[in-house]
Amino acid sequence: MADDSLKQHVVAVVGGATAGSEVARILAERGAVVFVIEQNPRPYGKIEDGLPRWHRKQRLEEYRAIDSRLSHPNIEFVPRTSLGRDVHFEDLVHNWELSALVLAHGAWRDRPFPVEGADRFVGRGLVYQNSLIYWFNHYPEAGYDGPRYDVPGGVLVVGGGLASIDVVKVLQIHVVLTALAQRGLEAQMEELEREGLEPVLKHHGLTWDDLKIAPCRLYYRRRVLDMPLSDIPSEANPKRAEMLRQARAKILEKAQRKYLFEFQESSVPTAIIENDGRLAGLVISRTEHSDGRVRLVPGSAQEIPATMVVSSIGSIPAELAGLPCEGEVYSYVDRARGLLMAEPTLVFAAGNVLSGKGNIKDSLESGSEIGQRLAEQYLGLAGDKFKPGEAERRQAEVQAQAVAEMVAAKPALPAATVARLRERFRQRQRAVGYDGDYRQWIARVTPPDLQ
């Protein structure tokens, strides 16, 4: 007779950052064997590669929290393993006999720039937000081998959310650091982010005009009052809704005053200006708004020259063969519980995969004055500090409880199946040089000059 005490549930979690590590922890504490599949050597996701590096202290705190969760004895880490390249979604679902698969790999795919044929200018003047922030976070490292950008003045940014303000901060801070260095002057990135550009320039006896650099300019398709800087609850009465819309304008005004970028509302790109095969600017058209719709204003097109354009219009989950989608996000059997598929393996979404939002700021609690305060903390406009990952962790905890309840309702896997799954994952661990000691692995793959 089979020994039921040897039966266990085995769950694979794709993505080891805030949401994935929290889901893994809760399942592991309930007795499941959890394999965390991570595409990178380190599991920190958007905390490392999408949150600008001026949040240095907060990032390190979140790294430690993730490390603590992934060190649970029932959790096995499987690094340098990409879903769709090294392991395949359909294979995991149909052939591996897992109890469940949880997709917590975030939203890393930039929405396409909204001009037909724009992607032929990637690498020739058009830059996507995810690539820009990854470069900014890692280029000072000696071993960095990713994309490199020579940031000029006058970059055009198309966006409108908090993430696009991150982008203009990166651009403005970078050009000031470069300009000061050319004058033999030294400043710290964190100081510019914390104090703002003018106080640091004043300390060196300079003004922004002295630099003779065109500021970057942010274009948004709707009005400033429509910017998704903080949400408005559906139950808000008209007076409170208007107050919250006005708060968005105040957030933008504070950010402009501190980081000296320009902003143009009700504006969209309608064409790319090309010169010798490279992007040379945008044709920008004005928009008008009625009945919740955005329409182009006839005859309003204007050519704006620029040698770099950054697209910051949001991120969406990667497409996976075998997983149905509805537009830009995955299709759900039960969205309330994050259930994507029920047969033959339970498949769930967690974190930004569930929401379809790919920016750290989208984990903020918002919709009220609290949301406004958190947005200001995130942008460096408030005195207290933003805590990355905390809201996403709490959200993932709720999601994980739903996953755990549905997994517990399934029969546990026989010992032979558990052993077979362990061996399949361990083959992959051996292939990438992982010896099973999570802490030692993190120490080994962490660059000594990590930013």
Secondary structure as UniProt FT lines:
FT   HELIX           4..6
FT   STRAND          10..14
FT   HELIX           18..29
FT   TURN            30..31
FT   STRAND          33..37
FT   HELIX           45..49
FT   HELIX           53..55
FT   HELIX           56..70
FT   TURN            73..74
FT   STRAND          75..78
FT   TURN            84..86
FT   HELIX           89..94
FT   STRAND          100..103
FT   STRAND          109..110
FT   TURN            116..117
FT   HELIX           118..121
FT   TURN            123..125
FT   STRAND          126..128
FT   HELIX           129..138
FT   TURN            139..140
FT   TURN            142..143
FT   STRAND          156..158
FT   HELIX           162..182
FT   TURN            183..184
FT   HELIX           189..195
FT   HELIX           197..203
FT   TURN            204..205
FT   HELIX           208..211
FT   STRAND          217..219
FT   HELIX           224..226
FT   TURN            228..229
FT   TURN            234..235
FT   HELIX           238..259
FT   STRAND          262..264
FT   STRAND          267..275
FT   TURN            276..277
FT   STRAND          278..290
FT   TURN            291..292
FT   STRAND          293..296
FT   TURN            298..299
FT   STRAND          302..305
FT   STRAND          309..311
FT   STRAND          315..316
FT   TURN            321..322
FT   STRAND          325..326
FT   TURN            327..328
FT   STRAND          329..330
FT   HELIX           335..337
FT   STRAND          339..341
FT   STRAND          346..349
FT   HELIX           352..355
FT   HELIX           360..363
FT   HELIX           369..379
FT   TURN            388..389
FT   HELIX           390..408
FT   HELIX           415..431
FT   TURN            432..433
FT   HELIX           438..445
FT   TURN            448..449
//
